[in-house]
Amino acid sequence: MNSSFGIRHIVQFILFVALQILLMDSLVLFSTGFCFIYIAFLLFLPININRVLLLFLGFLAGFTIDIFYDTMGIHAAASVLLAFLRPHVLNLLTPRDGYDTKDSVNIHVMGWRWFLTYALLLILMHHAAVFFLETISLESAWYTLAKVFASVLFTGIVMIILQLLFFSVKRANR
């Protein structure tokens, strides 16, 4: 990995975690839809990242959020689950010719259908883990499922906006 790769991803980590802590904590739709923007850091990492490094970064991102949200490891567990499942989802969605070594998760390179499938699957798994670990009960399963689906839609829309704003076509062809 070159230094520009590392610096860019460190800046993305700081930006997404700061956005989550400072802004997204206050943005809640009807007490049901929550946006966990910090997972964009994990979703937008390069496709060929080392799996052990990915798991470590998943733990680091989730643990950082847990510190500020006082959630006792819920976000760390859900983020590690996301990091564990990411390579499997990528294998499931591998194009016929495979991924290029320079490929990154980019809506402009991979297309809308690929990106939506990839992002929504992983966001769904992450959010289900967060909300079901939070309740640890099936008494309010319908309300928890409503929170999961509303939050998946909210987070998914924000991820698409981020991709369209900050991941330009020029950067995709680089």
Secondary structure as the mmCIF struct_conf table of DSSP 4:
data_model
#
loop_
_struct_conf.conf_type_id
_struct_conf.id
_struct_conf.beg_label_comp_id
_struct_conf.beg_label_asym_id
_struct_conf.beg_label_seq_id
_struct_conf.end_label_comp_id
_struct_conf.end_label_asym_id
_struct_conf.end_label_seq_id
HELX_RH_AL_P HELX_RH_AL_P1 SER A 3 LEU A 19
HELX_RH_PI_P HELX_RH_PI_P1 GLN A 20 MET A 24
TURN_TY1_P TURN_TY1_P1 ASP A 25 SER A 26
STRN STRN1 VAL A 28 LEU A 29
TURN_TY1_P TURN_TY1_P2 PHE A 30 THR A 32
STRN STRN2 GLY A 33 PHE A 34
TURN_TY1_P TURN_TY1_P3 ILE A 37 TYR A 38
HELX_RH_AL_P HELX_RH_AL_P2 ILE A 39 LEU A 43
TURN_TY1_P TURN_TY1_P4 PHE A 44 PHE A 44
BEND BEND1 LEU A 45 LEU A 45
STRN STRN3 PRO A 46 PRO A 46
TURN_TY1_P TURN_TY1_P5 ILE A 47 ASN A 48
HELX_RH_AL_P HELX_RH_AL_P3 ARG A 51 TYR A 69
TURN_TY1_P TURN_TY1_P6 ASP A 70 ASP A 70
TURN_TY1_P TURN_TY1_P7 MET A 72 GLY A 73
HELX_RH_AL_P HELX_RH_AL_P4 ILE A 74 LEU A 92
TURN_TY1_P TURN_TY1_P8 LEU A 93 LEU A 93
TURN_TY1_P TURN_TY1_P9 ARG A 96 ASP A 97
TURN_TY1_P TURN_TY1_P10 THR A 101 LYS A 102
STRN STRN4 SER A 104 SER A 104
BEND BEND2 VAL A 105 VAL A 105
HELX_RH_AL_P HELX_RH_AL_P5 ILE A 107 MET A 110
HELX_RH_AL_P HELX_RH_AL_P6 TRP A 112 THR A 135
BEND BEND3 LEU A 138 LEU A 138
TURN_TY1_P TURN_TY1_P11 GLU A 139 SER A 140
HELX_RH_AL_P HELX_RH_AL_P7 ALA A 141 PHE A 166
BEND BEND4 PHE A 167 PHE A 167
HELX_RH_AL_P HELX_RH_AL_P8 VAL A 169 ALA A 172
TURN_TY1_P TURN_TY1_P12 ASN A 173 ASN A 173
#
